[in-house]
Amino acid sequence: MRPSERATTELPIAEYPTTEYSASQQPQVIVVGCGFGGLATLKELRDRFRVLVLDKNGYTTFQPLLYQVATAGLAPSDVACSARAVAGKCGARFRHGELTGINAAGRTVSLADGSQIGYDYLILATGATAAYYGVAGAAAHARSLYTRRDAITLRDELLGRLDGLAAVSQAGRAGRAGRAGRLVITIVGGNATGVELAGSLAELRNSALRTAYPEIDPTQVEVRLVEQLPELLAPFGPALRRYAAAELAERGADVRLGTAIKEVKSEAILLASGETLHSDLTVWAAGVQAPPAAGAWGLEQGEAGRIVVESDLRVRGQDRIFAVGDIAAGAEHPLPQLAQPALQMGRHAARQTRRLADGEPTVPFSYRDKGIMATIGRGSAVVQLARGQRLRGTIAWLAWLGLHLVTLLGNRNRISALINLSWRYLAWNHGGGLVVGDDQADHADAGPHAGGADAAQEAARRYLTGPGNGAGVL
């Protein structure tokens, strides 16, 4: 049966029946996820298909700048856009819902609210979640930084702990024995996210702390970066890796290379060597994996739970289901989990959907490497282009800043981010404040680490009353 022959009455999104099929001559494509990969499909699909975008969040997030939100350099709204508005501009419809199951034979998807929606073609672009690689206690005690909610939660706990440290210092307790009057932050993972977060935290301590928290001496805050490999930023060339490590060290970050972690505790990390390091706040940036829900979709999974795809990006064993971005794993050559591969995969999957609908054979996906970049802090970044060019320092940082501002969704976001980043980089040494915003994490969906104002208050309370900080062991 041809896609156009499968039909029930088409209804508005809010009135979808339990099972819904396409009634128009245009096949229905469901795109699950509105990150880089999902959004890249929309322009290619418009005018040829009826497109429905599903996402468990009502917004799309610009992930490369989440660390700026986590360190109070940007407001959460600077890196988020309404998913419904973005979909509408591309001629697609949006439905707020979480995918829980796929019936490939019946061509329907199931949502968490119990509803089912029919599709002619399905494109999975759900993204991924933090991968803890079996490290004991990491999921329970370490913060992740993959979603907007993660960034808000981390920011609120960071500021809460700084508030607690300021109270301890103001009360004159900073000179007592033990660890009272100190805040140790550990970032696990020397990839771009870990390096950028460590650099941003070091600059916050070195520049903003004196004005935002005059009670705190910058030496009371320690920023530590732990990486299992012998160098940072593994995808970059050796000279750029060494430059990044040197820049972090110059900013006062404690960089520990070739260091494996065995266990994460609430206030410590246990190294594979047997050494225990105190850590008030541990952030996990060591990699990602498929979300746990992917295991219920009935599709073949590979390393880290990612969905295995063939050369044309169709899921192995499926003729109408594609997977793109972080959730997808090539059968032979897995691509890096970055924005560029996701964008290119999204466009390719959309084009192959058009070919299938037109009765044409699909073509293999070919990734065009455009290069990679990472920033260490103000005036310092590394850029490695596909043709071998290498940049570092201020020129690389300006290239990084310009690219990220241009690729932000929405003119309002670009202007707001430009103002806030300018304020951060130009004014922090001259009385500039921290950007907090009024967004709060959704407690119902935040998992074990609820965010928002309550998290900040709880972090401050724990700091003041925990062992070695006032009411506990002195």
RADA-V100420 format. One record per backbone hydrogen bond with DSSP energy under -0.5 kcal/mol. CO is the residue of the C=O (numbers start at 1). NH is the residue of the N-H. E is the energy in kcal/mol with one decimal. If there is no record, write none. Layout:
BEGIN
CO|NH|E, CO|NH|E
END
This chain:
BEGIN
2|5|-2.0, 3|6|-1.3, 5|7|-0.5, 12|15|-1.7, 13|16|-1.6, 18|116|-2.0, 20|118|-2.4, 21|8|-0.8, 27|29|-0.5, 27|50|-2.4, 28|120|-2.9, 28|121|-1.8, 29|31|-0.6, 29|52|-2.6, 30|32|-0.6, 30|123|-2.8, 31|33|-0.8, 31|54|-2.8, 32|125|-2.8, 35|39|-2.5, 36|40|-1.6, 37|41|-0.8, 38|41|-0.9, 38|42|-0.6, 39|42|-0.8, 39|43|-0.7, 40|44|-0.5, 41|45|-1.3, 42|46|-1.6, 45|48|-1.5, 45|49|-1.4, 49|51|-0.7, 50|29|-2.8, 51|93|-2.6, 52|31|-2.6, 52|54|-0.5, 53|95|-2.8, 54|33|-3.4, 55|97|-1.9, 58|83|-1.8, 58|84|-0.6, 60|81|-2.1, 61|63|-1.2, 62|65|-1.4, 63|66|-2.2, 65|68|-0.9, 65|69|-1.1, 66|70|-2.5, 67|71|-1.2, 68|73|-3.4, 68|74|-1.2, 69|72|-1.7, 72|435|-3.1, 75|78|-1.8, 75|79|-0.5, 76|79|-1.1, 77|80|-0.8, 79|62|-2.9, 81|60|-2.7, 82|86|-2.3, 83|87|-2.5, 84|88|-2.3, 85|89|-1.9, 86|90|-0.8, 87|90|-0.9, 87|92|-2.7, 88|91|-1.7, 93|53|-3.1, 95|55|-1.5, 95|97|-0.8, 98|112|-1.8, 101|110|-2.8, 102|104|-0.8, 103|107|-1.3, 103|108|-1.7, 107|119|-2.3, 108|103|-3.0, 109|117|-2.1, 110|100|-2.9, 110|101|-1.4, 111|114|-2.0, 115|111|-2.6, 117|109|-2.4, 121|30|-2.3, 122|124|-0.5, 122|322|-3.1, 123|32|-2.8, 123|125|-0.6, 124|324|-2.8, 125|35|-0.6, 129|289|-3.2, 130|132|-0.5, 132|135|-2.3, 135|138|-1.7, 136|264|-2.9, 137|141|-2.4, 138|142|-2.2, 143|284|-4.5, 147|151|-2.1, 148|152|-2.2, 149|153|-2.5, 150|154|-2.6, 151|155|-2.6, 152|156|-2.6, 153|157|-2.1, 154|158|-2.7, 155|159|-2.8, 156|160|-2.1, 157|161|-2.6, 158|162|-2.1, 159|163|-2.4, 160|164|-2.1, 161|165|-2.5, 162|166|-2.6, 163|167|-2.1, 164|168|-2.2, 165|169|-2.5, 166|170|-2.7, 167|171|-1.8, 168|173|-2.3, 169|172|-1.4, 173|176|-1.9, 177|180|-0.6, 179|182|-1.0, 183|185|-0.5, 183|222|-2.9, 184|280|-1.4, 184|281|-1.9, 185|224|-2.9, 186|188|-0.5, 186|283|-3.2, 187|189|-0.6, 187|226|-2.8, 188|285|-3.0, 190|233|-3.1, 191|195|-2.7, 192|196|-2.7, 193|197|-2.4, 194|198|-2.5, 195|199|-2.5, 196|200|-2.2, 197|201|-2.5, 198|202|-2.2, 199|203|-2.1, 200|204|-2.3, 201|205|-2.3, 202|206|-2.5, 203|207|-2.8, 203|208|-0.8, 204|208|-0.6, 204|209|-1.9, 208|211|-0.7, 208|212|-2.8, 209|213|-2.5, 213|216|-1.9, 217|220|-2.9, 218|221|-1.6, 220|183|-2.7, 220|222|-0.5, 222|185|-3.0, 222|224|-0.5, 223|254|-3.0, 224|187|-3.1, 225|256|-3.2, 226|189|-3.1, 227|259|-2.6, 229|258|-2.7, 233|236|-2.0, 237|241|-2.1, 238|242|-2.4, 239|243|-2.0, 240|244|-2.4, 241|245|-2.2, 242|246|-2.4, 243|247|-2.5, 244|248|-2.1, 245|249|-2.2, 246|250|-2.3, 247|251|-1.4, 248|253|-2.4, 249|252|-1.5, 253|255|-0.9, 254|225|-2.9, 254|256|-0.6, 255|257|-0.6, 256|227|-2.7, 258|260|-0.5, 260|272|-2.7, 262|136|-1.0, 263|270|-3.2, 265|268|-0.6, 267|279|-1.6, 268|265|-3.3, 269|271|-0.6, 269|277|-2.8, 270|262|-3.0, 270|263|-1.9, 271|274|-1.9, 275|271|-3.1, 277|269|-2.5, 281|186|-2.6, 282|143|-3.0, 283|188|-3.1, 283|285|-0.7, 284|145|-0.6, 287|131|-2.2, 289|129|-3.2, 291|294|-2.0, 292|295|-1.7, 293|296|-1.9, 294|297|-1.5, 300|308|-2.1, 302|305|-1.8, 303|306|-1.7, 304|290|-2.8, 306|302|-3.5, 307|329|-2.8, 308|316|-2.4, 309|331|-1.5, 310|313|-2.0, 311|365|-3.3, 313|323|-1.9, 314|310|-3.0, 315|318|-2.5, 320|122|-2.6, 321|315|-2.9, 322|124|-3.1, 324|327|-0.7, 325|328|-1.6, 327|307|-3.0, 329|309|-2.2, 336|338|-1.8, 338|342|-1.4, 339|343|-2.6, 340|344|-2.5, 341|345|-2.6, 342|346|-2.4, 343|347|-2.1, 344|348|-2.2, 345|349|-2.8, 346|350|-2.0, 347|351|-2.1, 348|352|-2.4, 349|353|-1.9, 350|354|-1.8, 351|355|-1.9, 352|356|-2.5, 353|357|-2.4, 354|358|-1.6, 355|360|-3.4, 356|359|-1.5, 367|369|-0.8, 372|384|-3.1, 374|382|-3.2, 377|380|-2.4, 380|376|-2.3, 380|377|-1.9, 381|393|-1.5, 382|374|-2.3, 383|391|-2.7, 384|372|-2.5, 385|388|-1.8, 389|385|-2.4, 391|383|-2.7, 393|397|-2.1, 394|398|-2.7, 395|399|-2.1, 396|400|-2.5, 397|401|-2.9, 398|402|-2.6, 399|403|-2.3, 400|404|-2.1, 401|405|-2.0, 402|406|-2.3, 403|407|-2.1, 404|408|-0.7, 405|408|-0.6, 410|414|-1.9, 411|415|-2.6, 412|416|-2.7, 413|417|-2.9, 414|418|-2.3, 415|419|-2.3, 416|420|-2.7, 417|421|-3.0, 418|422|-2.2, 419|423|-2.4, 420|424|-2.3, 421|425|-2.9, 422|426|-2.4, 423|427|-2.0, 424|428|-1.0, 427|430|-2.0, 427|432|-2.8, 428|431|-0.8, 434|436|-0.7, 441|443|-0.7, 442|445|-1.0, 442|446|-1.1, 446|449|-0.9, 448|450|-0.6, 452|455|-0.5, 452|456|-1.4, 453|457|-2.4, 454|458|-2.7, 455|459|-2.6, 456|460|-2.2, 457|461|-2.4, 458|462|-2.8, 459|463|-2.2, 460|464|-2.2, 461|465|-2.1, 462|466|-1.7, 464|471|-1.3, 466|469|-2.0, 466|472|-0.8, 469|471|-1.1, 473|468|-0.9
END
